């Protein structure tokens, strides 16, 4: 079975209803985790730490989906189009 890496990152958004970061130079990279459970724990910790900032959001990216070369890829969808 392949390793399922997850990236946890976040920062201040332009609008809490979007996923566009206000300043991409200040995106907080929490880390890369070997499984979803540890990534979720890190995400939850950062989300609780920043709960008073309505503009700040954290995300979990499934890196293993990006590097699974044997799996058929889906069409790319551009954000903010």
Secondary structure, DSSP 4 states (H G I P E B T S, - for coil): -----EEEEEEEBSSTTS--BS-GGG-EEEEEESSHHHHHHHHHHHHHHTTT-TTEEEEEEEHHHHH-TTSPPPPP--TT-
